Amino acid sequence: MEIRILHTNDIHSHFDAYPKLATFLAETPKNVPSVLVDIGDNMDRFHPITEATNGKANTKLLNALNYDYATIGNNEGITLDYDALSGLYQEADFHVLVGNLFEKDGQYPQWLKPYEYKQMGNLKVCFIGITVYFKHFYTLLGWEMEDPFLTLEKYMPEIRQKADVVVVLSHLGITDDEELARRFPEVDVILGGHTHHVLPEGKWIGNTLLCGGGKHGQYIGQVDLVYNKENKIVQKSAKLHSLKEVNECPVIKNTIAKMQAEATVVLNKKVADIPNTINVEWFAASPLADLLAESLKEWCEADIGMVNAGVLLESIPAGEVTREALHRICPHPINPCKITLTGEELREVVQQALQPEMEGLLVKGLGFRGKVMGKMVFSGLELETESLEGNKLQVTAVLVHGKKIGAQEKVKIGTIDMFTFGRMYPSISRAKEKTFYMPELLRDVLAQKLARL
């Protein structure tokens, strides 16, 4: 006797995946009890359909493909404001499972449950959802979060007593999934996402099977569980099905085409009128990059502004500027951020930013939906430099609005949250004073500036 779990993760609004998923699901034999689940980051505001509908189009497609359960990723959770996330699943035909997200009063929002039991064949299966612990960002948006490991500690004794099988929908990433398997050996299967890991046959830690299906609809995952007459699992297996050569379902393809046309109408809203084209160059000084750096300085009420030109994908033509144009030019789910650094830390950051290898860096993730880092642009900052061998520059001093800044003097920098993540700029990621502005995105900052020109 056997049950089957089909799973997707991190589609990130790559809408070309849905017609292929629909065909695959229609052609999949229905000879065993099955469920279909999504592990989060299904939506991504880089896509105009998602931008225009606040992700509700993604929910409609999950309905159309008959998903049973979904958890949320950081793209659902922290790129939508409170009201948008609260309304995202209003028309969902599936159950949203997130055990570690709460309203401010500590209660679960009405649109989700921490877990749910489902009878599959003779087995009672518990599906529990958890999402990445970005507590500070959720708090800024009006939510409360709990450490997902504490969530599992709280629920696991009760679940294990009632369920024959425990399946975790985890948008935590592979490292946390591995730790989860070590700390909760009673979990049978962890369906993972967030880090876009690909596990063609799963990964075993003890008796727990870890799974991951990459990103952007490359694969749909399949987990088969075989059980005996005593309802004990005797065999677990995982596989990934590539969707590359799967034919597209014309019905779903037509649905998406209609969604695109509707999104175009919604986004065709005037933001500003500009008399002249504002150009951007990725590797040279340009007025649009300068304008954005100035906008960040003003928005964050900072001493200087700092942004990489690569976040601007196109110039802005003269005439009417619409939401659609700004979304196309600046599609990233990136928020403005204010950081306080010492003069010496700022000098180190500027020195690093001016290196040719940094300007040419190909960036993936961290909210960035462009191609290359590009030239770092500053507003309100001047530099004193000296030439070194190999045509390199050494920054010897930084000046803010003409005033030389001492090594321990503090400077407030209006910039983008992308620089606070990872190891790109260690001085910024280590900074103790950070203020994130949410839910506004970088294009909102630019829109406000253009409206005042």
Secondary structure by P-SEA (a helix, b strand, c coil): cbbbbbbcccccccaaaaaaaaaaaaaccccccbbbbbcccccccccaaaaaacaaaaaaaaaaaccccccccccccccccaaaaaaccccccbbbbbcccccccccccccccccccccccccbbbbbbbcccaaaaaaaaccccccaaaaaaacaaaaaacccbbbbbccccaaaaaaaaaaccccccccccccccccccccccccbbbbbbcccccbbbbbbbbbcccccccbbbbbbbbcccccccaaaaaaaaaaaaaaaaaaccccccccbbbbbbcccccaaaaaaaaaaaaaacccbbbbbccccccccccccccaaaaaaaccccbbbbbbbbcaaaaaaaaaaaaccccccccccccccccccccbbbbccbbbbbbbcccccccccccccccccccccbbbbbbccccccccccccccccccbbbbbccccaaaaaaaaaaac
